[in-house]
Amino acid sequence: GYLASTYLGILPHRHTRMASRTHLMSLVVILLVAFSSHAFVPTLLTRNIKTAMPSTAISSTTGDSASSDLRRIEKILTVETIKREKQVASLEVIENKLKRLENLRDSYLDGKSIDESGMQEQVKESTARSAVKSMSWRVIAGTVTLITSLKYSGSLKTALTIVGSDFFSKAATMFIGERMMNQSQAGRTKDSDGVGRSLTKAIIWRLFAVANTLCMAVFIAKDLSIASKIASTDAVIKTTMMFFYERFWAKVDWGKEYDVDFSI
């Protein structure tokens, strides 16, 4: 207040006013320096914090990424180890079979007789063969069902609905049936299915298919008489076709897997 009043000329003495102005300028300089210092320090601290924070975040992110990569590598390593164990087991089976065959050959060359009754040959079908058989048959059988359904219902929409409902359900069930039958060697000769096996498969499948078609036809056509005609006609035509279809596939070598064992 004293300096301000002196600067405004309230005090009478000239020398006193000169000194007061000098003091006032000094005070202004001090205030500016103090203000600059207080403003600079928070700025410097803020800058240091901003510089330090990303470093910590990067370090944490790097640690998480390394841990994730390690878990992924361990998972892949486990999967590949299981694959290797399966391959080693398969290789051992093949090596044992090769040794038996080599012993058989050496014994034959030494003049020893081979016991053909001890020769066991198993034929199995691959998964791809079963899938192709199932889908191919559905195309053939679906065409027959479309014709019979259209004939007895008189409606193309009804016929297509019955065929569509049959196609996917029966394709899946036939595939499952093929895989189940594949586990049995009953009725199989050395390289293919016998006639009896083909006939048995045709009859068993047709019994299931008739029940399936009858139910779907009743549900869609809303008429038991029409559904019965469709199912009965399908039963006669498709059973015969299924038998010859199986005989055709019995002569196809694609997808057959042979497992031969010998004893002397």
Secondary structure as the mmCIF struct_conf table of DSSP 4:
data_model
#
loop_
_struct_conf.conf_type_id
_struct_conf.id
_struct_conf.beg_label_comp_id
_struct_conf.beg_label_asym_id
_struct_conf.beg_label_seq_id
_struct_conf.end_label_comp_id
_struct_conf.end_label_asym_id
_struct_conf.end_label_seq_id
HELX_RH_AL_P HELX_RH_AL_P1 TYR A 2 TYR A 7
TURN_TY1_P TURN_TY1_P1 LEU A 8 GLY A 9
BEND BEND1 LEU A 11 LEU A 11
HELX_RH_AL_P HELX_RH_AL_P2 ARG A 14 LEU A 109
TURN_TY1_P TURN_TY1_P2 ASP A 110 GLY A 111
HELX_RH_3T_P HELX_RH_3T_P1 GLU A 116 GLY A 118
STRN STRN1 GLN A 120 GLU A 125
HELX_RH_AL_P HELX_RH_AL_P3 THR A 127 SER A 153
HELX_RH_AL_P HELX_RH_AL_P4 LEU A 156 MET A 181
TURN_TY1_P TURN_TY1_P3 ASN A 182 GLN A 183
TURN_TY1_P TURN_TY1_P4 ALA A 186 GLY A 187
STRN STRN2 ARG A 188 ARG A 188
BEND BEND2 LYS A 190 SER A 192
STRN STRN3 ASP A 193 ASP A 193
HELX_RH_AL_P HELX_RH_AL_P5 VAL A 195 ALA A 221
HELX_RH_AL_P HELX_RH_AL_P6 LEU A 224 ALA A 250
TURN_TY1_P TURN_TY1_P5 LYS A 251 LYS A 251
TURN_TY1_P TURN_TY1_P6 TRP A 254 GLY A 255
STRN STRN4 LYS A 256 ASP A 261
#
